[in-house]
Amino acid sequence: MRLGNVTAICITPTANSPMESVGEVRALAGKGLDGDRYCLGVGTYSATPGSGRHVTLIELESIEALQRDYGIAIPPTSARRNIVTQGVALNHLVGRRFRVGSVIFAGARLCEPCAHLEGLSQKGVLRGLVHRGGLRAEVLSDGMIRVGDSIESA
């Protein structure tokens, strides 16, 4: 069943550098997105134990709500999440498997905003994204993800 689609893909090779928007990226099972800081093991929280360190997703609707409800406009890259989605309730994917393009993911836990995110983006982002900061997921299969790909139940 189609849930939504990918509107942007963002990666960065180091912990604090700006995210770069790309049209496609290779997902690597058990690791993350090729070229991204967490796949490379150099993300800010790479040494912190916990599930869902492979990929983060955020709803475009949450970024739009941040502007509508709090007057904070940020580009998708400033949300510091890897995959920006549209039309899917990511909070509902915790504990579920889903497919993005040809890649299978397992929704691990919510990706609540933190002070580090706010420090790299804009004051107020932390408060504005509470409970809508996205989803942390594990990559279960290799494959390509492209902007425009469908997000489906697996």
N, C-alpha and C positions, 0 to 999 in steps of 0.2 A: 504494500500500500504506500503510495506517494505521500510524503509528509510535508515537503518543502523543497527548497533548492539552495545552492551555494551562490552567494552574491560577491564574495571576495575571499581570497586566500592570502594570508600574511605570515611571513617568516622573518627571522633575523638570526645571524650566526653567533651573536654574542648576547650576554645577559642584558645589558643596558642600552644597546644601540637601537636606533629607530627600526620599527618593523617595515618591511618592504612588501608591497602588494605584487603578487605574481599571478599569472593566468592559469598555471598548473603546477603541480608538485607531486613527487613520488612519495607515497606512504610506505613505510617499512615496518612490517609486523614486529611487535615487541620493542620498537624503538621510537617511532614518531615520523615527522615529516623531514625528508632529506634536505639538509642544509639549515634546519632550524636548531636553535640553541638547546632545546631539550633532547632532540635526537642526538646531538653532538655531546650531550652530558655537561654543558656549560651554562645552563639556565640558572637564574638566581636561586631556585629551589631544587636544583638537580640532586643535591646531596641530602635533601630532606626525604625521609621515607614516606611512602604513601602511594596510593593508586591514582591513576589518571594523569600521569606526567607526560604521556605521549603527545596528546593533542588537546587543545582547548577550542571550544566553539562558543559563539555568542550570536544572539538574534539581532538582526538589523532593527527589528522593532524595539529592542531595548536601547539601542543607540539613539533611535529617534525619540523614544520616551524620555531619555536623559535631557534632550534639548527641550522637548515640550513641557516636561514637568519641573525641570530645574534650571532651564535656560543655559545649559552647558552643551555646546556643539563641539563634537570631536569627530575626526575622520575615523573610519573603521580601523585603520592601522594603530591609532592611539588607544584603542581598547585593549591592545596587546594580546588578542586572542588569534588563533591560527585560522579558523574558518568562520566566516560570517554567513549566517543563514537567513532565510526569509520563509515565513509560512509554517514553521515548525516550533512547537512548544518544547524547548530543550529540557526544561526541568522534568518533563514526563519521560525522558529517556534514561534517567538514572536507573541502573540495574537492568537495562534492556540492550539488546543488540540491534544495530541499525546499519544501513549501507549508505555510503556517500560515493556516488559513481559506482565503481566496481569494488570498493574497499569496505570491509566489514569492521565495525567498531563495537566496543562495549562501553556503554555509558557508566562511568565510575562514580562520580559525585558532582555536586554543584561546584562551580568555579566562582566562589564569592570574591568580591573585590578586596584589595588590601592596600595598606599605606604605600607599598612599593609602587603599585599601579598608579595611585594618585600622584606620587612624587614624579613619575615619568610622564604624566599626562597633564591633568588640571585639577585644581582644588575643587572639591565637591563631587568628583567622580565616584569616590568610595561610597558616600551616602546615596548617591543617585542610582548606583547599580546593585545595591543590596537585594538579594534574592532574584536578581535578573542579570547577574554577571556572567552567566553561561554555564557550560558543562565541561567537565574534564572527562576524557575518554581514552581508552586503550585501543591501539591499532592491532587487529587480529589477523589481517591479511595484507599482503603487498598489493600495490596497484597505483594507478594514477588518479588524481583528483583534479577536476577542472572547474573553473568558474562556470556556472550554469548547470552543473550536475544536479541530478535529483537526489534527495534524501528520502530513503524508504525504510520501512520496517524490514528486519532481516529474519 
